[in-house]
Amino acid sequence: MAKSFMDKYSDSFYFIFRVAVGLLFMQHGIQKLFGGLGGTKVESLVSLFGLAGIIEFFGGILIALGLFTRFLAFISGAEMVGAWFIAHAKQGWIPIINLGELALLYLACFLVILSQGPGIYALDNLFEKKR
């Protein structure tokens, strides 16, 4: 019974997942680019922190909308790998200790999005060739 329910609504659950990941990721960009949501605004957009803010803000919005989904999941995942090595790994390899668990969790989310693509209710579907 549970399996048939999950099979029936798996596309809808994936849609919710993609939108939630995108909007949550966007909030990190808001912190960096605008100093909002309790964050600190970057001094220069032409820095690693500035680039991270741009990827997080615009990438998060576009992933939530399902536009350039796979490309942005790849770029965002690469940013999370960079965040892990630049900011967290030097403090040790255990994520909960080096505060890198969120970077790894986002990486896992972006790998799922990269493998699954935009899914339903995505703007990418408007540009897909009709078969």
N, C-alpha and C positions, 0 to 999 in steps of 0.2 A: 504494500500500500504506500509506504513512504517512498519507495523507489519510483513508483509511477507518478507520484506527486512531484518529486524532484525532476524526473525526466520531462514532465509536462511544462514545468516552469523554469527550467535551467537557463533558458535564454533571458528571461526576465531577471533572474538572480544575477546573472553575469552583467546585465545592464546596470543594475543597482551597484554592483561591485565596481565597475568601471567608473561610474559617475562619482561614487563615494571616494575612491582613490584619487581621482582627478581633483575634486574639490578640496580634499584634505591636503593634497600636495600643493595646491594653489595657495593655501594659507601660509605655507612656509615662504613662498615668494612675496606675499603681502608683508610679512615681517621684515624681509630683507630689503625690498624695494621702497616701501613706504613707511617702515617703522611702525606699522599697525599691529594690532593683536598682541601687544606686549613685546614686540620685537625691536631690534635696533636697525635703523636705516643704514645701508651701506654708504660709505663715503664716496665710492667711485663705482660706476657700472662697469668700468674697464678694469676689473679685478676678478679673481676666481669667485669671490663672494658675490660680486655683482652679476657675473655670468650665471652662478647658481640661482640667484633670485629671478633672473629672466627665464631660465629653464623651468623653474618651479611655478612661477606665476602663469606664464603663457602656456607652458606645457600642460600644467594642471587643468587650465580652462579648456584647452583643445582636446585633451584626453576625455574630459567629462562630456564634451560635445560630440566626441567620436570623430574628430577631424584630424587627419594625418596620424592616426592612432598608433599604428605599429612603429612608424618612424620616431614619434615622440616617446613611446615606451622604451625604445632602444636608447635614445639620447638621455632620457631620465634615469634609466637603469645604469647607464655609463656614469652619470653624475653621482649616483649612489655608491658605485664602486670607488670613484674618486673620493667621495666624502669619507668612506670607510678608511681608505689608506691615508688620506691627508689629515683627517681630524681625529680618528678613533683608534686605529691599529697601533699607533705609537704608544698608546696607553695600555697596551696588552691585547690579547686575542679573544678574550671572553667578552661578548657583546654587552652583557648587562653591567659589567664592570667599567668598560670603556665608553659607555653611553652610546654605542653604535647600533643598538638593536633596532631602532627606527629606520636607520639607513638600510639595514639588511632586510627588514620587513618590506620597505618600499621596493627594494631590488626584487624580492620574490614576487610582489604584486605586479611589477612591470614585466617580469618574465612571463607571468600568466597572460597579461594583456598582449605582450608581443606574440605569444604562441596562439592566442585565441582571436586576435584581431579586434575590429570594432564591435562586432555583434549587432544586435538589433537597435533600432532607434539611434543610429549614428549618422552623422553628416557624410562620412566616407561612403555610405551606401548610395548617396545621390550621384556619386561619380563613378560607381561601379558599372561596367558594361553589362547591358542586358543580354542574357543568353538565349 
